[in-house]
Every structure is written in structure tokens, then in C-alpha cells.
């Protein structure tokens, strides 16, 4: 079994870099009403940011890629923009069939966390190339530095040279310490003990920072109840 994944990249804005032109095309493909499409088009046309240096405003820059966090609409727009990709992957005759009459499963997708499954080198390379071609066609960045591949044979990890993309970039194999999918550390199985240790260390790190912040009692309790429990 092969498994290629693209990790989530977090920043203040969604670092998915979907072109606004593709978002508008996607909402057309799914049949969203024209008045809603015009509202989105007019809204995205006004997305701007300011460049400042040493207190001086240098100018405004139009935002033509990416979607902002802060409300429920941007994640929905991203999901709509990715629907064509998941439909393309479903049409590939690859992956694993869990029972008679069931559709083959060749990918798991949650927002921009994508995991691909193939039974052999040919299948996984076909799926990876499909994702790459889709990204190139719509002008969205393929996060090659966040990708990795793992090869399993009879439950054992096998060494692989990686997957070569059409532009000659290579998706390397997963490192020994594993990778995270939806925040869970994995290799050939979920690494429960390592995850517990990581969560414990992060919790204690945050607790120390809160207790050293010199907040008053009420704000300290509020910080513990929010930031530590994320």
C-alpha cells in the first residue's frame, strides 16, 4: 500500500492559495444562484491589504489568491473549490474496495489535508499526478514540501525512492518519526504513545507560559480554559 499526504499549512489566512477566479468557476459548476455568485465576486474584488514600513503606509495590494479565516463562509468556499478534485479522484480506477458492490476508496480529504491510497506504484503515481495536474490547471500551489509517501507491504514499511512529479520535483518518503494527519501522528499505524507525550509536553509548555504571564486570577483561569484546552 502506498500513502501520500499533504499536510495542513497554518497561518493567519488559509494558506491554500486558491485563485479567486477558480472559486467563482467552482460555484458556477455546483449551480449556486447568480445573485450569490455576484455577491462573492463583488466581495472578493474588494479584498485588499496594506503594506506598512516603520509606521508609513506604502500602498495597498489587491488579494487575488487565498481565502481569509474568521467566519463560516471561507471554509465553505474552499470545500466547493476542491469538489472537482475529489470527483476526478473518484473516477480513477484505483484504490481499495472494502466489499462487493462498494466504490473503491483511493483518498481521504478534509479541507486541505489529503491522503491518497494505491495498491501499487502505478496507482499511487497516477493519483499524485492527477492532483498535480489539477493544481496546475487551476493555478493553485502544490505544497510539495509538505508531502510524503509511505510504502507498506504486508504491514511492513518498505523503502522507496519517492514519486517524481512531471516538473521533476520528488515527493520523498515519510521520515522515521512519522507524519501528522488531522493532528494525529502516524506511520504504519497511529503512534498513540508518542501523541500522548507530545500533547502532555505542549500542555505543560502552555501552562507555564500562562502562569508566568502575570495575569490576574480571573484572566489566568480564562487563559487556562481556552488556550490550554485547544
C-alpha positions in Angstrom: 0.0 0.0 0.0 1.2 3.5 -0.8 0.1 6.6 1.0 0.8 10.2 0.0 -0.4 13.1 2.1 -0.4 16.9 2.0 -0.3 18.4 5.5 -2.2 21.4 6.6 -0.3 24.7 6.5 -1.5 27.1 9.1 -1.1 30.9 9.1 -3.3 33.8 9.8 -5.0 33.3 6.5 -5.7 29.9 4.9 -2.5 29.1 3.1 -4.3 27.2 0.4 -3.8 29.9 -2.2 -6.8 29.1 -4.3 -7.2 31.7 -7.1 -10.4 33.7 -6.8 -11.1 33.0 -10.5 -11.3 29.3 -9.7 -13.6 29.9 -6.7 -16.0 31.7 -9.0 -15.8 29.0 -11.6 -16.4 26.3 -8.9 -19.6 28.0 -7.5 -20.8 28.1 -11.1 -20.1 24.3 -11.5 -22.1 23.4 -8.4 -25.1 25.6 -9.6 -25.0 28.3 -7.0 -27.5 31.1 -7.8 -26.3 34.0 -9.9 -27.0 36.6 -7.2 -24.9 34.7 -4.7 -22.1 34.4 -7.2 -22.2 38.2 -8.0 -22.1 38.9 -4.2 -19.0 36.7 -3.9 -17.4 38.3 -6.9 -18.0 41.8 -5.7 -16.8 40.9 -2.2 -13.6 39.3 -3.4 -12.9 42.2 -5.7 -12.6 44.4 -2.6 -10.1 42.1 -0.7 -7.0 44.2 -0.1 -4.2 44.5 2.4 -1.9 47.4 3.3 1.9 47.5 3.2 3.4 49.4 6.0 7.0 50.1 6.9 8.1 52.0 10.1 4.7 53.4 10.5 4.4 54.6 6.9 1.7 53.2 4.7 3.4 52.2 1.4 0.3 51.3 -0.5 -2.5 48.7 -1.0 -2.2 45.3 -2.6 -5.2 43.5 -4.1 -5.6 40.0 -2.8 -6.3 37.6 -5.7 -5.5 34.3 -4.1 -6.4 32.6 -0.9 -9.3 32.9 1.5 -9.5 34.6 4.9 -10.4 33.0 8.2 -12.9 34.5 10.6 -16.3 33.3 9.6 -18.1 30.2 8.2 -18.0 31.3 4.5 -14.3 30.9 3.6 -14.0 27.2 4.6 -17.2 26.5 2.6 -15.7 28.3 -0.5 -12.6 26.2 -0.2 -14.6 22.9 0.0 -16.6 23.9 -3.1 -13.3 24.7 -4.9 -12.0 21.2 -4.1 -15.1 19.3 -5.1 -13.9 18.8 -8.8 -10.6 17.3 -7.5 -12.4 14.7 -5.3 -14.7 13.8 -8.3 -11.6 13.4 -10.5 -10.0 11.0 -8.0 -13.2 9.0 -7.6 -13.2 8.4 -11.4 -9.8 6.8 -11.2 -9.9 3.0 -11.2 -7.5 2.8 -8.3 -7.6 2.2 -4.5 -9.2 -0.4 -2.3 -12.7 -1.9 -2.5 -13.9 -2.8 1.0 -16.7 -5.1 -0.2 -18.7 -6.3 -3.2 -20.6 -3.6 -4.8 -18.8 -0.8 -2.9 -16.9 2.0 -4.6 -13.2 1.9 -4.4 -11.5 4.2 -1.9 -8.4 5.9 -3.1 -8.3 9.1 -1.0 -9.3 10.8 2.2 -9.8 14.6 2.1 -10.6 17.0 4.9 -10.1 20.6 3.8 -6.5 20.7 2.5 -5.4 17.5 4.3 -5.3 14.9 1.5 -4.2 11.3 1.8 -4.1 9.1 -1.3 -4.1 5.3 -1.4 -2.9 3.0 -4.1 -2.3 -0.8 -4.4 1.0 -0.4 -6.3 3.4 2.2 -7.7 1.4 2.7 -10.9 -1.8 3.6 -9.0 -0.3 6.0 -6.5 1.7 7.7 -9.2 -1.5 8.1 -11.2 -3.3 9.7 -8.3 -0.4 12.0 -7.4 -0.2 13.2 -11.0 -3.9 13.8 -11.1 -3.7 16.1 -8.0 -0.6 17.8 -9.5 -2.3 18.4 -12.9 -5.5 19.7 -11.2 -3.4 22.1 -9.1 -1.5 23.3 -12.2 -4.7 23.8 -14.2 -6.4 26.0 -11.7 -3.3 27.8 -10.6 -3.2 26.5 -7.1 0.1 25.8 -5.3 1.0 22.1 -4.8 2.7 22.0 -1.4 5.5 19.7 -2.3 7.5 20.5 0.8 4.6 19.2 2.9 4.1 15.9 1.0 5.5 12.5 1.8 4.9 8.9 0.7 5.0 5.6 2.6 5.0 2.1 1.1 3.6 -0.8 3.1 3.9 -4.5 2.2 2.1 -7.0 4.4 2.0 -4.4 7.2 5.8 -3.5 7.0 7.3 -0.3 5.9 9.4 -0.6 2.7 12.0 1.8 1.5 11.0 3.9 -1.6 12.8 6.5 -3.7 9.7 8.6 -3.7 7.5 9.8 -6.5 8.7 12.0 -9.3 6.3 14.8 -10.5 6.1 16.0 -14.1 8.2 19.0 -13.2 10.9 16.7 -11.8 10.3 17.5 -8.2 10.3 14.5 -5.9 7.9 13.5 -3.1 10.1 11.9 -0.6 9.2 9.0 1.8 7.9 9.7 5.3 10.5 10.3 8.0 11.0 7.8 10.8 9.2 9.9 13.3 6.1 9.8 11.2 3.7 12.4 9.9 0.5 14.1 11.2 -2.8 13.7 9.5 -5.6 15.7 11.1 -3.3 16.3 14.1 -2.7 12.6 14.7 0.9 11.2 14.4 1.1 8.2 12.2 3.4 5.9 10.2 2.2 2.4 9.5 -0.1 2.8 12.5 -1.2 5.5 14.8 1.6 6.4 17.3 -0.5 6.6 20.4 2.3 6.8 23.0 4.2 9.5 21.0 1.0 11.5 20.6 0.3 11.4 24.4 3.9 12.6 25.1 3.5 15.4 22.6 0.2 16.5 23.9 1.5 16.4 27.5 4.6 18.4 26.7 2.6 21.0 24.8 0.0 21.3 27.6 2.7 21.9 30.2 4.5 24.4 27.9 1.4 26.4 27.6 0.6 26.1 31.3 4.0 27.5 32.2 3.6 30.4 29.8 0.2 31.3 31.2 1.4 31.1 34.8 4.4 33.3 34.0 2.3 36.0 32.3 1.4 37.9 35.4 -2.3 37.9 34.5 -4.8 38.5 37.3 -6.6 35.5 38.7 -9.7 35.7 36.5 -7.7 36.2 33.3 -5.4 33.3 34.2 -8.3 31.0 34.7 -9.8 32.2 31.4 -6.5 31.6 29.6 -6.2 28.1 31.0 -9.8 27.3 30.0 -9.3 28.5 26.4 -5.7 28.3 25.2 -4.7 25.1 27.1 -7.7 23.2 26.0 -7.4 23.9 22.3 
